[in-house]
Amino acid sequence: MTTLSVTAKGQITLKRDLLQHIGIQQGQRVEVVKLPDGELRIKAKQQTQPISSVFGLLKDKTSGTVVSIEEMNQAVAAGWAGDK
């Protein structure tokens, strides 16, 4: 178990190993959920992209060929992640 100190401003700093454990990287936002009995859940905020970001992802890659379901799923996942 890790113990953290609260500053005079009421803030805490999570140690690097805790951030890595929950998959949070520098500059990323976190979500904090209040749970019963005074507990908190901290998790990495999932980045969202508009649905329009997936439109046209396969346009230049297909060139008239048939695309597999796996390739479509990869393209959709890349679009949602913001990787075009």
Secondary structure, DSSP 8 states (H G I E B T S, - for coil): -------TTS-----HHHHHHTT--TT--EEEEEEGGGEEEEEE------GGGGTTTTHHHHTT----HHHHHHHHHHHHHT--
